């Protein structure tokens, strides 16, 4: 019987657009668009703009675009910079079945290397779909420890697979690259995210950079373990790893079609409660002034997300009381609801103090057969409203129309780039599989000339 890594490598090698259903190609384009939007918006943050300038200066002859800027660097540093920007606003997509946020661990590296190579759009999509598949499956087969953050952890493998596919490596070579990159996997904890330390945003960029290096190490002749994921995840960085789970259902569709798009600008563990809050607001037409108390039942990890007065934007995005309070007071959960000037809004702070959070040990974001949150709102007029969330909106199991994802893209990019440039990017992504050179797209990923 073929081992699981050979099966994954063969799947990646055999992923060609001519064999893929139209729905898979359309899904990959939408994920590409969504990820570009998240990177563009995050690139405008001060630390990310400074990092872009520094990385451009470090590699002045680089050929890979620093998205959101009229700058370039080499593919390694462009991947680091673009991935860090892409997670900064917590708007990057993810996958409920595993892997955390596969796209941000695949697209920055694949796009940077494809641009450096002058690869065509078909090859880019094939690389993205393959890297996404393997990253999601390796992540889904891993039993993460309680403080193991998915960001960056198996992202090294995701990027390495995508870059190997761009270089046209054989299935055996892709298998070797998986093992090389598996042994380069970084360990990342949840603590910086919960405390609002933005070093957390560098996690995907660091793993992407190392994924590109893994392909270079392969070409240089470095040797690898025969099964690096089992070595790393079965006990060192996680509590277990199931190789059979990594290939369960392989070939029955692609994980990139089973993703979720973020419709709230914060950690996804907030989303079930926010779905309930926003639905009740729309249905019952109350405002924050009408709310006396809120009771949230969440997943067990929610008990680590209880800060009522976060000091940073990132910290606010990892706080259930803040996110729910902002939704109730402001009536929105977009990027502006988490910006640092808003954190001092005493109305939100007072509301956050009236929110209590408990956990249901059976709740898990991966489950589609059990609630992911229950919210009860007590109003000052004596009414008590409640709602339960299952799979959140935007997930493939509870999808939204593509137009809503496109509208999110425009909301994120029109400010930094202008509406006309945003529309040009959209039109180019829609035909990306017809591009002879991916630089036709990357040339659009910075502000237009003044």
PAKOLFI-961755 format. One record per residue (C-alpha): residue number from 1; residue in three letters; x, y, z. Coordinates in Angstrom, 1 decimal. Example, Ala and Ser with C-alpha at 12.3 -4.5 7.8 and 13.67 -1.06 7.14 Angstrom:
R     i    aa       xx       yy       zz
R     1   ala     12.3     -4.5      7.8
R     2   ser     13.7     -1.1      7.1
END
This chain:
R     i    aa       xx       yy       zz
R     1   unk      0.0      0.0      0.0
R     2   unk      1.3      3.5     -0.9
R     3   unk      2.3      5.5      2.2
R     4   unk      0.4      8.6      3.0
R     5   unk      3.2     11.1      2.0
R     6   unk      3.5      9.5     -1.4
R     7   unk     -0.2      9.7     -1.9
R     8   unk     -0.2     13.4     -0.9
R     9   unk      2.8     14.1     -3.2
R    10   unk      1.1     12.3     -6.1
R    11   unk     -2.0     14.3     -5.6
R    12   unk     -0.1     17.5     -5.8
R    13   unk      1.9     16.4     -8.8
R    14   unk     -1.2     15.3    -10.7
R    15   unk     -3.2     18.5     -9.9
R    16   unk     -3.6     20.1    -13.3
R    17   unk     -6.2     22.7    -14.2
R    18   unk     -7.3     20.7    -17.2
R    19   unk     -8.4     17.9    -14.9
R    20   unk    -10.1     20.0    -12.3
R    21   unk    -13.8     20.8    -12.1
R    22   unk    -14.8     24.3    -12.8
R    23   unk    -16.0     24.7     -9.2
R    24   unk    -12.5     24.0     -7.9
R    25   unk    -10.9     26.5    -10.2
R    26   unk    -13.5     29.1     -9.2
R    27   unk    -12.9     28.4     -5.5
R    28   unk     -9.2     28.9     -5.9
R    29   unk     -9.7     32.2     -7.6
R    30   unk    -12.0     33.4     -4.9
R    31   unk     -9.5     32.4     -2.2
R    32   unk     -6.7     34.1     -4.1
R    33   unk     -8.8     37.3     -4.3
R    34   unk     -9.7     37.2     -0.7
R    35   unk     -6.1     36.7      0.4
R    36   unk     -4.8     39.5     -1.7
R    37   unk     -7.5     41.7     -0.1
R    38   unk     -6.3     40.8      3.4
R    39   unk     -2.7     41.5      2.5
R    40   unk     -3.4     44.8      0.8
R    41   unk     -5.4     46.1      3.8
R    42   unk     -2.8     44.8      6.3
R    43   unk      0.1     46.3      4.4
R    44   unk     -1.1     49.8      5.3
R    45   unk     -0.4     49.3      9.0
R    46   unk      2.6     51.3     10.2
R    47   unk      4.8     48.3     11.2
R    48   unk      4.1     46.5      7.9
R    49   unk      4.9     49.6      5.8
R    50   unk      8.2     49.9      7.7
R    51   unk      8.9     46.2      7.2
R    52   unk      8.3     46.5      3.5
R    53   unk     10.7     49.4      3.1
R    54   unk     13.3     47.5      5.1
R    55   unk     12.9     44.3      3.1
R    56   unk     13.1     46.3     -0.2
R    57   unk     16.3     47.9      1.0
R    58   unk     17.8     44.5      2.0
R    59   unk     17.2     43.1     -1.4
R    60   unk     17.2     46.0     -3.9
R    61   unk     17.4     43.8     -7.0
R    62   unk     14.5     41.5     -5.9
R    63   unk     11.7     40.7     -8.4
R    64   unk      8.8     39.9     -6.1
R    65   unk      6.2     42.5     -5.3
R    66   unk      5.7     43.8     -1.7
R    67   unk      1.9     43.9     -1.9
R    68   unk      0.3     47.2     -1.2
R    69   unk      3.6     49.1     -2.0
R    70   unk      5.4     50.2     -5.1
R    71   unk      8.4     48.1     -3.9
R    72   unk     10.0     44.7     -4.6
R    73   unk     12.3     42.3     -2.8
R    74   unk     13.5     38.8     -3.3
R    75   unk     10.9     36.0     -2.9
R    76   unk     12.0     35.0      0.6
R    77   unk     11.6     38.5      2.1
R    78   unk      8.5     39.3      0.0
R    79   unk      6.8     36.2      1.4
R    80   unk      7.8     37.2      5.0
R    81   unk      6.4     40.7      4.5
R    82   unk      3.2     39.9      2.6
R    83   unk      2.2     37.0      4.9
R    84   unk      2.7     39.2      8.0
R    85   unk      0.5     41.9      6.4
R    86   unk     -2.1     39.3      5.5
R    87   unk     -2.8     38.1      9.0
R    88   unk     -2.5     41.5     10.7
R    89   unk     -6.2     42.4     10.4
R    90   unk     -7.6     38.9     11.0
R    91   unk     -9.4     38.9      7.7
R    92   unk     -7.6     35.9      6.0
R    93   unk     -9.6     32.8      5.2
R    94   unk     -9.3     29.4      6.9
R    95   unk    -10.4     25.8      6.8
R    96   unk    -12.6     24.2      9.5
R    97   unk    -11.4     20.7      8.5
R    98   unk     -7.8     21.5      9.5
R    99   unk     -4.7     23.5      8.8
R   100   unk     -5.9     26.7     10.5
R   101   unk     -5.5     29.3      7.7
R   102   unk     -4.0     27.5      4.7
R   103   unk     -4.2     30.3      2.1
R   104   unk     -2.0     32.7      4.0
R   105   unk      0.6     29.9      4.3
R   106   unk      0.5     29.2      0.6
R   107   unk     -0.3     32.2     -1.5
R   108   unk      2.4     34.7     -0.4
R   109   unk      5.2     32.2     -1.1
R   110   unk      3.6     30.8     -4.3
R   111   unk      2.9     34.3     -5.7
R   112   unk      6.4     35.6     -4.8
R   113   unk      8.2     32.7     -6.4
R   114   unk      5.8     32.6     -9.4
R   115   unk      6.5     36.3    -10.0
R   116   unk     10.3     35.7     -9.7
R   117   unk     10.0     32.8    -12.3
R   118   unk      7.6     34.6    -14.6
R   119   unk      5.3     31.6    -14.3
R   120   unk      1.9     31.6    -15.9
R   121   unk     -1.4     31.8    -14.1
R   122   unk     -2.3     28.2    -14.5
R   123   unk      0.8     27.0    -12.8
R   124   unk      0.2     29.4     -9.9
R   125   unk     -3.3     28.1     -9.3
R   126   unk     -2.1     24.5     -9.5
R   127   unk      0.6     25.3     -6.9
R   128   unk     -1.9     27.1     -4.6
R   129   unk     -4.4     24.3     -4.8
R   130   unk     -1.8     21.6     -4.1
R   131   unk     -0.1     23.5     -1.2
R   132   unk     -3.5     24.3      0.3
R   133   unk     -4.5     20.6      0.1
R   134   unk     -1.4     19.3      1.9
R   135   unk     -1.3     22.0      4.5
R   136   unk     -4.9     21.6      5.4
R   137   unk     -4.6     17.8      5.6
R   138   unk     -1.4     17.8      7.7
R   139   unk     -3.0     20.3     10.0
R   140   unk     -6.2     18.3     10.2
R   141   unk     -4.3     15.1     11.1
R   142   unk     -2.5     16.8     14.0
R   143   unk     -3.8     16.9     17.5
R   144   unk     -2.6     20.3     18.6
R   145   unk     -1.5     21.0     22.1
R   146   unk     -3.5     23.5     24.1
R   147   unk     -1.0     26.3     23.4
R   148   unk      0.0     25.4     19.9
R   149   unk     -1.0     28.1     17.4
R   150   unk     -1.8     26.8     13.9
R   151   unk     -0.3     29.9     12.3
R   152   unk      3.1     29.0     10.8
R   153   unk      3.2     25.5     12.4
R   154   unk      2.6     23.4      9.3
R   155   unk      2.7     26.4      7.0
R   156   unk      6.3     25.6      6.1
R   157   unk      5.1     22.4      4.4
R   158   unk      2.2     24.3      2.7
R   159   unk      4.6     26.8      1.1
R   160   unk      7.2     24.2      0.3
R   161   unk      4.7     22.0     -1.6
R   162   unk      3.4     25.0     -3.6
R   163   unk      6.9     26.1     -4.6
R   164   unk      7.9     22.5     -5.5
R   165   unk      4.8     22.3     -7.8
R   166   unk      5.8     25.7     -9.4
R   167   unk      9.3     24.2    -10.1
R   168   unk      7.7     21.1    -11.8
R   169   unk      9.2     18.6     -9.4
R   170   unk      8.3     15.0     -9.6
R   171   unk      6.1     13.3     -7.1
R   172   unk      9.1     11.6     -5.4
R   173   unk     10.8     15.0     -5.2
R   174   unk      7.6     16.6     -3.7
R   175   unk      7.6     13.9     -1.1
R   176   unk     11.2     14.7     -0.2
R   177   unk     10.4     18.4      0.0
R   178   unk      7.5     17.6      2.4
R   179   unk      9.9     15.9      4.7
R   180   unk     12.6     18.5      4.5
R   181   unk     10.1     21.3      5.3
R   182   unk      8.5     19.2      8.0
R   183   unk     11.7     19.2      9.9
R   184   unk     11.9     23.0      9.6
R   185   unk      8.5     23.5     11.2
R   186   unk      8.6     26.3     13.8
R   187   unk      6.8     26.1     17.1
R   188   unk      4.4     28.9     17.8
R   189   unk      2.2     29.6     20.8
R   190   unk     -1.1     31.4     21.3
R   191   unk      0.3     33.7     24.0
R   192   unk      1.4     36.6     21.7
R   193   unk     -2.0     36.7     20.0
R   194   unk     -3.9     36.7     23.4
R   195   unk     -1.7     39.4     24.7
R   196   unk     -1.8     41.4     21.5
R   197   unk      1.9     41.2     20.7
R   198   unk      2.3     41.5     16.9
R   199   unk      5.2     39.2     16.7
R   200   unk      2.4     36.7     16.2
R   201   unk      1.8     38.2     12.7
R   202   unk      5.3     37.1     11.6
R   203   unk      4.4     33.4     12.1
R   204   unk      3.1     32.7      8.6
R   205   unk      5.8     34.8      6.9
R   206   unk      8.6     33.0      8.8
R   207   unk      7.2     29.6      7.9
R   208   unk      6.6     30.7      4.3
R   209   unk     10.2     31.8      4.0
R   210   unk     11.4     28.5      5.4
R   211   unk      9.2     26.6      2.9
R   212   unk     10.9     28.3      0.0
R   213   unk     14.3     27.4      1.6
R   214   unk     13.2     23.8      1.8
R   215   unk     13.0     23.6     -2.0
R   216   unk     16.4     25.1     -2.2
R   217   unk     17.8     22.6      0.3
R   218   unk     16.3     19.8     -1.8
R   219   unk     18.0     21.1     -5.0
R   220   unk     21.3     21.4     -3.0
R   221   unk     21.1     17.7     -2.1
R   222   unk     20.1     17.8      1.6
R   223   unk     18.6     14.6      2.9
R   224   unk     15.4     14.2      5.0
R   225   unk     13.7     11.9      7.3
R   226   unk     11.4      9.4      5.7
R   227   unk      8.4     10.7      7.7
R   228   unk      9.1     14.1      9.1
R   229   unk      5.5     15.1      9.9
R   230   unk      5.1     12.1     12.2
R   231   unk      8.4     12.9     13.9
R   232   unk      7.5     16.5     14.5
R   233   unk      3.8     16.4     15.2
R   234   unk      3.4     13.0     16.9
R   235   unk      4.9     14.3     20.2
R   236   unk      7.3     17.2     19.8
R   237   unk      5.0     20.1     18.8
R   238   unk      1.6     18.5     19.2
R   239   unk     -0.1     15.7     21.2
R   240   unk     -0.5     13.3     18.3
R   241   unk     -0.5     12.8     14.5
R   242   unk     -2.7     10.4     12.5
R   243   unk     -1.2      9.7      9.0
R   244   unk     -4.4      7.9      7.9
R   245   unk     -6.4     11.0      8.7
R   246   unk     -4.1     13.0      6.4
R   247   unk     -5.3     11.1      3.4
R   248   unk     -8.9     10.3      4.4
R   249   unk    -11.1     11.2      1.4
R   250   unk     -8.1     12.2     -0.7
R   251   unk     -9.3     12.6     -4.3
R   252   unk    -12.9     13.2     -3.4
R   253   unk    -12.6     16.9     -3.9
R   254   unk    -10.2     19.6     -2.9
R   255   unk     -9.9     21.3      0.5
R   256   unk     -9.8     24.8     -1.1
R   257   unk    -13.5     24.3     -1.9
R   258   unk    -14.3     23.5      1.8
R   259   unk    -12.9     26.7      3.3
R   260   unk    -14.4     29.6      5.2
R   261   unk    -14.2     33.3      4.5
R   262   unk    -14.0     35.6      7.4
R   263   unk    -16.9     38.1      7.7
R   264   unk    -15.9     39.5     11.0
R   265   unk    -12.4     41.2     11.4
R   266   unk    -11.2     39.2     14.4
R   267   unk    -10.2     35.7     15.6
R   268   unk    -12.6     33.1     14.2
R   269   unk    -13.2     31.8     17.7
R   270   unk    -15.3     35.0     18.2
R   271   unk    -17.3     34.4     15.0
R   272   unk    -20.0     32.1     16.4
R   273   unk    -21.0     34.6     19.1
R   274   unk    -20.8     37.5     16.7
R   275   unk    -23.0     35.7     14.1
R   276   unk    -25.6     35.3     16.9
R   277   unk    -25.3     38.9     18.1
R   278   unk    -25.6     40.5     14.6
R   279   unk    -28.5     38.3     13.7
R   280   unk    -30.4     39.2     16.9
R   281   unk    -29.7     42.9     16.3
R   282   unk    -31.1     42.7     12.8
R   283   unk    -34.1     40.8     13.9
R   284   unk    -35.1     42.7     17.0
R   285   unk    -33.8     46.2     16.2
R   286   unk    -32.3     47.0     19.6
R   287   unk    -29.2     49.1     20.2
R   288   unk    -26.3     48.9     22.7
R   289   unk    -28.1     51.3     25.1
R   290   unk    -30.9     48.7     25.4
R   291   unk    -28.6     45.9     26.7
R   292   unk    -28.4     45.1     30.3
R   293   unk    -26.3     41.9     30.2
R   294   unk    -25.0     39.3     27.8
R   295   unk    -24.2     35.7     28.5
R   296   unk    -22.0     33.8     25.9
R   297   unk    -21.5     30.1     25.9
R   298   unk    -18.5     29.3     23.7
R   299   unk    -15.8     26.7     23.0
R   300   unk    -13.4     25.8     25.8
R   301   unk    -10.6     28.0     24.3
R   302   unk    -13.0     30.9     24.8
R   303   unk    -12.1     31.0     28.5
R   304   unk     -8.7     32.3     27.5
R   305   unk    -10.2     35.2     25.5
R   306   unk    -11.7     37.2     28.3
R   307   unk     -9.9     40.5     28.4
R   308   unk    -12.5     43.3     28.7
R   309   unk    -10.1     46.2     28.1
R   310   unk     -7.6     45.2     25.5
R   311   unk     -4.7     47.6     24.9
R   312   unk     -3.9     46.8     21.3
R   313   unk     -5.9     46.1     18.1
R   314   unk     -4.6     42.5     17.9
R   315   unk     -5.5     41.9     21.6
R   316   unk     -9.1     43.2     20.9
R   317   unk     -9.4     40.7     18.0
R   318   unk     -8.7     37.9     20.5
R   319   unk    -11.2     39.0     23.1
R   320   unk    -14.8     37.7     23.2
R   321   unk    -16.1     40.4     25.5
R   322   unk    -14.6     43.2     23.4
R   323   unk    -15.7     41.8     20.1
R   324   unk    -19.3     41.2     21.3
R   325   unk    -19.4     44.6     23.0
R   326   unk    -18.2     46.4     19.9
R   327   unk    -20.8     44.6     17.8
R   328   unk    -23.5     45.7     20.2
R   329   unk    -22.4     49.3     20.6
R   330   unk    -21.2     50.0     17.1
R   331   unk    -23.4     47.6     15.1
R   332   unk    -20.5     46.4     13.1
R   333   unk    -17.6     43.9     13.2
R   334   unk    -15.5     45.2     10.4
R   335   unk    -11.9     46.4     10.6
R   336   unk    -12.9     49.8     12.0
R   337   unk    -14.5     48.2     15.0
R   338   unk    -11.1     47.0     16.2
R   339   unk     -8.9     50.0     15.4
R   340   unk     -6.9     51.3     18.4
R   341   unk     -8.7     54.7     18.8
R   342   unk    -11.9     52.7     19.3
R   343   unk    -10.5     50.7     22.1
R   344   unk    -10.9     53.6     24.5
R   345   unk    -14.6     54.0     23.8
R   346   unk    -16.0     53.8     27.3
R   347   unk    -19.4     52.6     25.9
R   348   unk    -17.6     49.5     24.6
R   349   unk    -15.6     49.0     27.8
R   350   unk    -18.7     49.3     29.9
R   351   unk    -20.5     46.8     27.7
R   352   unk    -17.6     44.4     27.8
R   353   unk    -17.8     44.3     31.6
R   354   unk    -21.5     43.2     31.3
R   355   unk    -20.6     40.2     29.3
R   356   unk    -19.9     36.9     30.9
R   357   unk    -18.4     33.9     29.1
R   358   unk    -18.8     30.2     29.9
R   359   unk    -17.7     27.1     28.0
R   360   unk    -19.4     24.0     26.7
R   361   unk    -16.9     21.2     26.5
R   362   unk    -18.7     19.7     23.5
R   363   unk    -18.4     22.8     21.4
R   364   unk    -15.7     22.8     18.7
R   365   unk    -15.4     24.9     15.6
R   366   unk    -14.7     21.8     13.5
R   367   unk    -18.1     20.3     14.3
R   368   unk    -21.1     20.7     12.1
R   369   unk    -23.4     18.6     14.3
R   370   unk    -23.4     20.6     17.5
R   371   unk    -23.6     24.3     18.4
R   372   unk    -20.5     26.5     18.3
R   373   unk    -21.9     29.2     20.5
R   374   unk    -25.1     30.3     22.4
R   375   unk    -25.8     33.9     23.2
R   376   unk    -28.4     35.2     25.6
R   377   unk    -29.0     39.0     25.7
R   378   unk    -31.0     40.6     28.6
R   379   unk    -32.6     43.9     27.6
R   380   unk    -33.4     46.7     29.9
R   381   unk    -37.1     46.4     29.1
R   382   unk    -37.1     42.9     30.6
R   383   unk    -37.0     40.9     27.4
R   384   unk    -34.5     38.1     27.1
R   385   unk    -33.3     37.2     23.6
R   386   unk    -31.2     34.1     22.7
R   387   unk    -29.7     32.5     19.6
R   388   unk    -27.5     29.5     18.9
R   389   unk    -24.9     29.3     16.2
R   390   unk    -23.9     26.1     14.4
R   391   unk    -21.5     26.5     11.5
R   392   unk    -20.7     30.2     11.0
R   393   unk    -21.6     32.2      8.0
R   394   unk    -19.0     32.1      5.3
R   395   unk    -18.1     28.5      5.8
R   396   unk    -18.5     26.1      2.9
R   397   unk    -21.2     24.3      5.1
R   398   unk    -23.0     27.7      5.5
R   399   unk    -21.9     29.6      2.5
R   400   unk    -22.4     33.1      1.4
R   401   unk    -22.6     34.3     -2.2
R   402   unk    -19.4     35.0     -4.0
R   403   unk    -20.6     38.6     -4.3
R   404   unk    -20.3     39.1     -0.6
R   405   unk    -16.7     37.9     -0.7
R   406   unk    -16.0     40.3     -3.6
R   407   unk    -17.7     43.2     -1.6
R   408   unk    -15.3     42.4      1.3
R   409   unk    -12.4     42.6     -1.1
R   410   unk    -13.5     46.0     -2.3
R   411   unk    -14.0     47.2      1.3
R   412   unk    -10.4     46.1      2.2
R   413   unk     -8.6     47.4     -0.9
R   414   unk    -10.4     50.5     -2.2
R   415   unk     -8.9     52.7      0.5
R   416   unk     -5.2     51.7      0.1
R   417   unk     -5.3     51.3     -3.7
R   418   unk     -8.3     53.2     -5.0
R   419   unk    -11.5     51.7     -6.4
R   420   unk    -10.3     51.7    -10.0
R   421   unk     -7.2     49.6     -9.1
R   422   unk     -9.3     47.3     -6.9
R   423   unk    -11.5     46.6     -9.9
R   424   unk     -8.5     46.0    -12.1
R   425   unk     -7.2     43.4     -9.6
R   426   unk    -10.6     41.7     -9.5
R   427   unk    -10.9     41.5    -13.3
R   428   unk     -7.4     40.1    -13.5
R   429   unk     -7.9     37.4    -10.8
R   430   unk    -11.1     36.3    -12.6
R   431   unk     -9.0     35.5    -15.7
R   432   unk     -5.8     34.5    -13.8
R   433   unk     -5.8     31.0    -15.4
R   434   unk     -5.4     32.7    -18.8
R   435   unk     -2.4     34.9    -17.9
R   436   unk      0.8     34.0    -19.7
R   437   unk      2.8     35.7    -17.0
R   438   unk      1.6     36.2    -13.4
R   439   unk      3.4     39.6    -13.4
R   440   unk      0.2     40.8    -15.2
R   441   unk     -1.4     40.4    -11.8
R   442   unk      1.4     41.3     -9.5
R   443   unk      2.0     44.6    -11.3
R   444   unk     -1.4     45.7    -10.0
R   445   unk     -0.8     44.9     -6.4
R   446   unk      0.5     48.3     -5.4
R   447   unk     -0.9     51.8     -5.5
R   448   unk     -1.2     53.2     -9.0
R   449   unk      1.3     55.9    -10.0
R   450   unk      0.6     59.3     -8.6
END
